[in-house]
Amino acid sequence: MSQRLFVTGELASQALKDTLARMPVGFGGTVVTLNISVAALMNTEFLCRNLPPCQGYSEVVLPGLCRVNLEEISRHLGVPAVQGPRDLKDLPAFYGEKVVDDGDEEPQVPKILAEIVDAPYLTTDQIRERARYYWGEGADIIDLGSCVEREFPHLEEVIVTLKEEGFRVSLDSFREEEIIRAGRAGVDMILSLNSSNLHLARHLSCPAVVIPDFGQGLDSLAQNAAAAEKEGASIILDPILDPLNFGFTASLHRIFAARRRYPDKPFLMGIGNVTELTDADSTGINALLMGVAVELGIDYVLTTEASPRTRGAVREAALARRLIHRAKRRGSPPKNLSDDLITCKDRRLETYSPAELKVMQQLVTDRNFRIFTAEGKIHIFNRDIYLTGTRADDLFSQLEITDPGHAYYLGRELYKAQLALQLGKKYQQEQELVWGYLSIDS
C-alpha cells in the first residue's frame, strides 16, 4: 500500500516517468497514461470513466492543473485522490520540501511600529486612512512622525481619532510641547528621550523610548536610561541602528552589548534606517533585520514606507517576523518555510530539458503552441514548428499569426516567458508568474 499511482496524459507521460525515476529510493510510484494529450483537460467525468478502482495504491495523484472533484473521485477509486503540483517538475519539492503552512498563531514580538512620516502635513482623515492601511498590513502601533519645521496643531485630534478606532499610537518627536500634549491626549508611547529633553519624563504616564545623545554610544544610553527611570519613566531602550556606511556594523555591536547589559529591559530597533536608505529591494533587508531583531530579543521595530522602493515594508516586516519565529520554533534556518518574501526570483527552478521538449513536440498532433523556458531560452512549438530564442518579439515575428486574439495571447505569453528568464523565475503557460506576497491572489 506504499505505492502511489500517478495519472497523466500522453504529452507529459515520459517526463513524469523520468522525474519519478530521480526521486529517492523507496519513494514508490506507478504511472498510468490516459488517452488524452493534455493532462490539464481531464475532468471528473473523464477520470471516473477511465480509471478503475485503485485499492492497491496508497493514493492517486492527479495532474495539478486539471479541474476535478477530489471527493467524488476518491469515492470512485476507493483510495484518496490528491492533486500534485501544477508542474510535474515540482514533484520532488511537493513531496520533499513542501512550504510549511501549519496554522501557527501570528507571533506578537517584535511589535511593529509603522511611522506616518511628516504627519503634521496631513489632515486627520489622511492620517486615519494611512493608519488603516498600516494596520491592515500588520502594524501593531501607528507612529506619528513629527516635523522640525512644521507645527502639529491637530495632534490631539489625531491621537483621539486613532485611539477611538482601536489603534495603539506613538509619537516620534523632539518638540517638547508636542510630547507633553501627546502625553495628555493619551498616546501609548513617546519616541524619543535623551539628555536634551529628559526633564519631560516626569510628565509622561506612557512608556518612552530612550536613546543615546546624538553621536554618542552605549555609555550615553546608560546615563540617559538611568536619569529617565529616576524621573519615574517606564523606558524602552533604543541604542540606534545606523545606516550602511554610517556605522551600521558598529551599531549592531552596540545593540548587542546593550542587550547583554540590560537583559530584562524592552528594546526598540529602527529597521527603517536601513530599508529607507539603501538602494535595494526591501524584502531581503527586512527578512535579515527581523532575524537580527528576534535573535537579540528586540521588543519593538520601527519601520515606514516613505519611498517608493519600500512600498510594502510594513507587510514585509510582519511576514519576516512570522518566517523567523516559525524557523526558530523548528530549530532551523528560515528556509523552505514560506515563499512570501521571495518576490523577484523563485525558490526553485525545475524545468524541462531541451531534449525532453523535443520528444514532447514529436507527440504533438495539433497546431496549438506550447511555450516553455529551458536553459536560458524560450521554447515554442506545435506539430509544424519548433523555435527557440531569448526575445519575445523575435519569436513572435516568426509565427505569422493573423488572428488578433491569438496574437494577443501569444504575445502576452511570450513576454511573460521572457520576463521569467530575465528574473530567474518559473514560467508556466497560462499561469501567472509567482511574486511572493505581491502575487495577485496572495
C-alpha positions as CSV (number, residue, x, y, z in Angstrom):
1,M,0.0,0.0,0.0
2,S,3.0,2.3,-0.1
3,Q,2.8,2.8,-3.9
4,R,1.3,5.9,-5.4
5,L,-0.5,5.9,-8.8
6,F,0.4,9.0,-10.9
7,V,-2.1,9.9,-13.6
8,T,-1.1,11.8,-16.7
9,G,-1.7,12.4,-20.4
10,E,0.3,11.5,-23.4
11,L,2.4,14.6,-23.8
12,A,3.7,14.6,-20.2
13,S,4.0,10.8,-19.7
14,Q,7.7,10.3,-20.4
15,A,8.7,13.5,-18.5
16,L,6.7,12.2,-15.5
17,K,8.4,8.8,-15.6
18,D,11.8,10.5,-15.8
19,T,11.0,12.7,-12.9
20,L,9.8,9.8,-10.7
21,A,12.9,7.9,-11.6
22,R,15.0,10.6,-10.0
23,M,13.0,10.5,-6.7
24,P,14.6,9.0,-3.6
25,V,14.9,5.2,-3.4
26,G,11.8,3.7,-1.9
27,F,9.5,6.6,-2.9
28,G,7.3,4.3,-4.9
29,G,5.2,5.4,-7.8
30,T,3.4,3.9,-10.9
31,V,2.4,6.0,-13.9
32,V,-0.8,5.4,-15.8
33,T,-1.1,7.3,-19.1
34,L,-4.7,8.0,-20.2
35,N,-5.9,8.5,-23.7
36,I,-5.7,12.3,-23.7
37,S,-2.9,14.5,-24.9
38,V,-3.1,17.4,-22.4
39,A,-3.5,16.3,-18.8
40,A,-4.9,19.6,-17.7
41,L,-8.0,18.8,-19.8
42,M,-9.0,15.9,-17.6
43,N,-12.2,16.4,-15.6
44,T,-14.1,14.4,-13.0
45,E,-16.3,12.6,-15.5
46,F,-13.3,11.6,-17.7
47,L,-11.3,10.3,-14.8
48,C,-14.1,8.2,-13.3
49,R,-14.8,6.8,-16.7
50,N,-11.2,5.9,-17.5
51,L,-9.8,4.9,-14.0
52,P,-11.0,1.7,-12.3
53,P,-10.9,1.3,-8.5
54,C,-7.4,1.5,-7.2
55,Q,-7.4,-0.1,-3.8
56,G,-3.9,-1.4,-4.4
57,Y,-2.4,2.1,-4.0
58,S,-2.0,4.4,-1.1
59,E,-3.2,7.4,-3.1
60,V,-3.8,8.5,-6.7
61,V,-2.0,11.7,-7.7
62,L,-3.8,13.7,-10.4
63,P,-2.4,16.5,-12.6
64,G,-2.2,19.8,-10.7
65,L,-3.9,21.8,-13.4
66,C,-7.0,19.6,-14.0
67,R,-10.3,20.8,-12.6
68,V,-11.8,17.9,-10.6
69,N,-14.0,17.0,-7.6
70,L,-11.5,15.1,-5.5
71,E,-14.1,13.8,-3.1
72,E,-16.1,12.2,-5.9
73,I,-13.0,10.7,-7.5
74,S,-11.8,9.4,-4.1
75,R,-15.1,7.6,-3.6
76,H,-14.9,6.1,-7.1
77,L,-11.3,4.9,-6.7
78,G,-11.6,3.7,-3.2
79,V,-8.4,5.5,-2.1
80,P,-7.6,9.2,-1.5
81,A,-7.1,11.2,-4.7
82,V,-4.9,14.3,-4.5
83,Q,-3.7,16.9,-7.0
84,G,0.0,17.2,-7.5
85,P,1.8,20.4,-8.3
86,R,0.9,22.5,-11.3
87,D,4.2,21.5,-12.9
88,L,5.3,17.9,-12.6
89,K,8.9,19.1,-12.4
90,D,8.0,20.3,-8.9
91,L,7.1,16.8,-7.7
92,P,10.3,16.4,-5.7
93,A,9.6,19.6,-3.8
94,F,5.9,18.7,-3.4
95,Y,6.8,15.5,-1.6
96,G,10.1,16.6,0.0
97,E,10.3,20.4,0.7
98,K,6.7,21.5,0.9
99,V,6.2,25.1,2.0
100,V,5.0,24.9,5.7
101,D,1.6,26.2,6.4
102,D,0.8,24.8,9.8
103,G,-1.6,27.4,11.1
104,D,0.8,28.7,13.7
105,E,-0.6,31.7,15.6
106,E,0.8,35.0,14.4
107,P,3.9,36.0,16.5
108,Q,3.5,39.0,18.7
109,V,7.1,40.2,19.0
110,P,8.7,42.3,17.9
111,K,5.8,44.7,17.8
112,I,5.9,46.6,14.6
113,L,5.7,50.4,14.7
114,A,4.7,51.9,11.4
115,E,5.6,55.5,11.0
116,I,3.4,58.0,9.2
117,V,6.2,60.3,8.0
118,D,5.5,64.1,8.1
119,A,2.2,63.7,9.9
120,P,1.8,67.4,10.6
121,Y,1.4,68.0,6.8
122,L,-1.6,65.6,6.6
123,T,-5.2,66.1,7.7
124,T,-6.7,63.9,10.3
125,D,-8.6,62.0,7.7
126,Q,-5.5,61.4,5.7
127,I,-3.7,60.1,8.8
128,R,-6.6,57.9,9.7
129,E,-6.6,56.3,6.2
130,R,-2.8,55.8,6.4
131,A,-3.2,54.2,9.8
132,R,-5.9,51.8,8.5
133,Y,-3.6,50.8,5.7
134,Y,-0.6,50.1,8.0
135,W,-2.9,48.2,10.5
136,G,-4.1,46.0,7.7
137,E,-0.5,45.3,6.6
138,G,0.4,44.0,10.0
139,A,1.4,47.1,12.1
140,D,0.9,46.9,15.9
141,I,1.4,50.6,16.7
142,I,0.8,53.6,14.5
143,D,3.7,56.0,14.9
144,L,3.1,59.7,14.2
145,G,6.3,61.2,12.7
146,S,6.6,64.9,13.6
147,C,8.5,67.6,11.7
148,V,11.1,70.2,12.9
149,E,9.8,72.8,10.6
150,R,6.0,72.5,11.0
151,E,3.6,72.8,13.9
152,F,1.2,69.9,14.7
153,P,-1.9,71.8,15.7
154,H,-4.3,68.9,15.3
155,L,-2.1,66.4,17.2
156,E,-4.7,65.8,20.0
157,E,-7.5,65.3,17.5
158,V,-5.4,62.8,15.6
159,I,-4.5,60.8,18.7
160,V,-8.1,60.7,19.9
161,T,-9.4,59.7,16.4
162,L,-6.9,56.9,16.1
163,K,-7.5,55.6,19.6
164,E,-11.2,55.6,19.0
165,E,-10.6,53.2,16.1
166,G,-8.7,50.9,18.4
167,F,-5.2,51.8,17.2
168,R,-2.2,52.0,19.5
169,V,-0.4,55.3,18.9
170,S,3.1,56.6,19.4
171,L,4.6,60.0,18.7
172,D,8.1,60.4,17.2
173,S,9.1,63.9,18.1
174,F,11.7,66.1,19.9
175,R,9.3,69.1,20.2
176,E,8.8,69.5,24.0
177,E,5.3,70.9,23.7
178,E,4.2,68.1,21.3
179,I,5.5,65.4,23.7
180,I,3.6,67.0,26.6
181,R,0.4,67.4,24.6
182,A,0.6,63.9,23.2
183,G,1.0,62.5,26.7
184,R,-2.1,64.4,27.9
185,A,-4.1,63.1,24.9
186,G,-3.4,59.5,25.8
187,V,-0.6,58.5,23.4
188,D,0.7,55.0,24.1
189,M,4.5,55.6,23.5
190,I,6.9,58.5,23.0
191,L,9.9,58.5,20.8
192,S,12.4,59.7,22.0
193,L,14.2,61.0,25.1
194,N,17.9,61.8,25.5
195,S,19.7,64.3,27.8
196,S,18.2,67.2,25.9
197,N,14.6,66.5,26.9
198,L,14.9,64.1,29.8
199,H,13.1,66.5,32.1
200,L,9.9,65.6,30.2
201,A,9.9,62.1,31.6
202,R,8.2,63.2,34.8
203,H,5.2,64.4,32.7
204,L,4.7,61.1,31.0
205,S,2.5,58.2,32.0
206,C,3.2,56.2,28.9
207,P,6.5,54.3,28.1
208,A,9.2,56.5,26.5
209,V,12.0,55.3,24.1
210,V,15.4,56.4,25.4
211,I,18.3,56.9,23.0
212,P,21.9,57.9,23.4
213,D,22.8,61.6,22.8
214,F,23.5,62.3,19.1
215,G,26.8,60.8,18.0
216,Q,27.3,59.1,21.4
217,G,27.4,55.4,22.3
218,L,26.4,52.9,25.0
219,D,27.6,55.0,28.0
220,S,25.3,57.8,26.9
221,L,22.4,55.4,26.6
222,A,23.1,54.1,30.1
223,Q,23.2,57.6,31.6
224,N,20.0,58.7,29.9
225,A,18.2,55.5,30.8
226,A,19.2,55.9,34.5
227,A,18.1,59.5,34.5
228,A,14.7,58.7,32.9
229,E,14.0,56.0,35.4
230,K,14.9,58.3,38.2
231,E,12.2,60.6,36.9
232,G,9.8,57.7,37.2
233,A,9.5,56.9,33.5
234,S,8.8,53.5,32.0
235,I,11.5,53.2,29.4
236,I,12.3,51.3,26.2
237,L,15.9,51.3,25.1
238,D,17.0,52.2,21.5
239,P,20.8,52.1,21.0
240,I,20.1,53.3,17.4
241,L,20.7,51.2,14.3
242,D,22.7,53.3,11.9
243,P,22.5,53.2,8.1
244,L,25.1,51.5,6.0
245,N,28.3,53.5,5.6
246,F,27.4,55.5,8.7
247,G,28.3,53.0,11.4
248,F,25.9,50.1,10.7
249,T,28.2,47.3,11.8
250,A,29.3,49.3,14.9
251,S,25.7,49.9,15.8
252,L,24.9,46.2,15.6
253,H,27.7,45.7,18.1
254,R,26.3,48.5,20.3
255,I,22.8,46.9,20.3
256,F,24.3,43.5,21.1
257,A,26.3,45.0,24.0
258,A,23.3,46.9,25.3
259,R,21.1,43.8,25.3
260,R,23.7,41.9,27.3
261,R,23.9,44.8,29.8
262,Y,20.1,45.1,30.0
263,P,18.7,41.6,29.5
264,D,15.4,42.5,31.1
265,K,14.7,45.9,29.5
266,P,12.4,46.3,26.5
267,F,14.3,47.3,23.3
268,L,13.4,49.1,20.1
269,M,15.3,48.9,16.8
270,G,14.7,51.2,13.9
271,I,14.9,49.0,10.8
272,G,13.6,51.8,8.6
273,N,17.0,53.5,9.0
274,V,18.4,50.7,6.7
275,T,15.5,50.0,4.3
276,E,14.8,53.6,3.5
277,L,18.5,54.5,3.0
278,T,19.6,51.5,0.8
279,D,19.0,51.2,-2.9
280,A,17.9,47.6,-2.8
281,D,14.6,45.8,-2.6
282,S,13.4,45.9,0.9
283,T,12.1,42.3,1.1
284,G,15.5,40.7,1.8
285,I,16.6,43.5,4.1
286,N,13.5,43.2,6.2
287,A,14.0,39.4,6.5
288,L,17.6,39.8,7.6
289,L,16.9,42.6,10.1
290,M,13.9,40.8,11.6
291,G,16.1,37.8,12.1
292,V,18.6,40.0,13.9
293,A,15.8,41.5,16.0
294,V,14.5,38.1,17.0
295,E,17.9,36.8,17.9
296,L,18.6,39.8,20.1
297,G,15.2,39.7,21.7
298,I,14.1,43.1,20.4
299,D,10.6,44.0,21.6
300,Y,9.8,46.7,19.0
301,V,10.9,47.5,15.5
302,L,10.2,50.8,13.8
303,T,9.7,51.0,10.0
304,T,8.0,53.1,7.4
305,E,7.1,53.3,3.7
306,A,8.4,56.8,2.9
307,S,10.0,56.0,-0.5
308,P,8.5,54.0,-3.5
309,R,11.1,51.2,-3.2
310,T,9.9,50.5,0.4
311,R,6.2,50.2,-0.5
312,G,5.0,47.1,1.4
313,A,7.8,47.3,4.0
314,V,5.3,47.0,6.9
315,R,3.8,43.9,5.5
316,E,7.3,42.5,4.7
317,A,8.3,43.1,8.4
318,A,5.2,41.2,9.5
319,L,5.9,38.3,7.1
320,A,9.5,38.3,8.1
321,R,8.5,38.1,11.8
322,R,6.3,35.1,11.0
323,L,9.1,33.4,9.0
324,I,11.8,33.9,11.6
325,H,9.6,32.7,14.5
326,R,8.5,29.7,12.6
327,A,12.1,28.7,11.9
328,K,13.1,29.4,15.5
329,R,10.4,27.0,16.7
330,R,11.7,24.3,14.4
331,G,15.3,25.0,15.3
332,S,16.1,25.5,11.6
333,P,17.3,28.3,9.3
334,P,14.4,30.3,7.7
335,K,14.4,28.1,4.6
336,N,11.7,26.1,2.8
337,L,9.1,27.6,5.1
338,S,7.5,30.3,3.0
339,D,7.6,31.9,-0.4
340,D,6.1,35.2,0.8
341,L,9.3,37.2,0.7
342,I,10.7,35.7,-2.5
343,T,9.4,38.2,-5.0
344,C,11.9,38.9,-7.8
345,K,13.3,35.4,-8.1
346,D,11.9,31.9,-7.3
347,R,12.9,29.5,-4.5
348,R,13.5,26.7,-7.0
349,L,13.6,26.5,-10.8
350,E,13.0,23.0,-12.2
351,T,12.4,23.0,-15.9
352,Y,12.2,20.5,-18.8
353,S,15.4,20.0,-20.7
354,P,15.5,20.8,-24.4
355,A,15.7,17.1,-25.2
356,E,12.5,16.4,-23.3
357,L,10.8,19.2,-25.1
358,K,11.9,17.8,-28.5
359,V,10.4,14.5,-27.5
360,M,7.2,16.2,-26.4
361,Q,6.9,18.0,-29.8
362,Q,7.1,14.7,-31.6
363,L,3.9,13.7,-29.8
364,V,2.0,16.8,-30.7
365,T,-0.6,16.4,-33.4
366,D,-2.2,19.8,-33.4
367,R,-1.2,23.4,-34.3
368,N,-1.7,24.8,-30.7
369,F,1.5,26.4,-29.5
370,R,3.3,25.1,-26.3
371,I,5.6,27.5,-24.6
372,F,8.4,26.6,-22.1
373,T,11.6,28.1,-20.8
374,A,14.7,25.9,-20.6
375,E,18.5,26.5,-20.4
376,G,18.2,30.3,-20.8
377,K,15.9,30.2,-23.8
378,I,12.2,30.4,-24.7
379,H,11.0,27.3,-26.5
380,I,7.7,27.5,-28.5
381,F,6.4,24.7,-30.7
382,N,3.5,22.9,-32.2
383,R,3.3,20.0,-34.7
384,D,4.8,22.0,-37.5
385,I,7.4,24.3,-35.9
386,Y,10.0,24.5,-33.1
387,L,11.6,27.8,-32.3
388,T,13.9,28.9,-29.6
389,G,15.2,32.4,-28.6
390,T,15.5,34.9,-25.8
391,R,13.3,37.8,-27.0
392,A,9.6,37.6,-27.3
393,D,9.3,40.0,-30.2
394,D,11.9,38.0,-32.3
395,L,10.0,34.8,-31.8
396,F,6.6,36.3,-32.4
397,S,7.7,37.8,-35.7
398,Q,8.4,34.2,-37.0
399,L,5.0,32.8,-36.1
400,E,2.9,34.6,-38.8
401,I,-0.1,35.0,-36.7
402,T,-3.0,36.9,-38.3
403,D,-5.9,36.4,-35.8
404,P,-5.9,39.4,-33.3
405,G,-7.0,37.3,-30.3
406,H,-4.4,34.6,-30.9
407,A,-1.7,37.3,-31.5
408,Y,-2.6,38.9,-28.2
409,Y,-2.5,35.6,-26.3
410,L,0.9,34.5,-27.8
411,G,2.4,38.0,-27.3
412,R,1.4,38.0,-23.7
413,E,2.7,34.5,-23.0
414,L,6.0,35.1,-24.8
415,Y,6.7,38.3,-23.0
416,K,5.9,36.6,-19.7
417,A,8.3,33.8,-20.6
418,Q,11.0,36.4,-21.4
419,L,10.4,38.2,-18.1
420,A,10.7,34.8,-16.3
421,L,14.0,34.2,-18.0
422,Q,15.3,37.7,-17.1
423,L,14.4,37.3,-13.4
424,G,15.1,33.7,-12.9
425,K,11.5,32.8,-12.3
426,K,9.5,29.7,-13.2
427,Y,7.3,30.1,-16.3
428,Q,4.2,28.0,-16.9
429,Q,2.0,28.7,-19.8
430,E,-1.4,30.3,-18.9
431,Q,-0.3,30.7,-15.3
432,E,0.7,33.9,-13.6
433,L,4.3,34.4,-12.5
434,V,4.6,34.0,-8.8
435,W,5.6,37.2,-7.0
436,G,5.6,36.0,-3.3
437,Y,3.3,38.2,-1.2
438,L,2.9,40.6,-4.2
439,S,1.1,38.0,-6.2
440,I,-2.4,38.9,-7.2
441,D,-4.1,36.1,-5.3
442,S,-1.9,36.4,-2.1
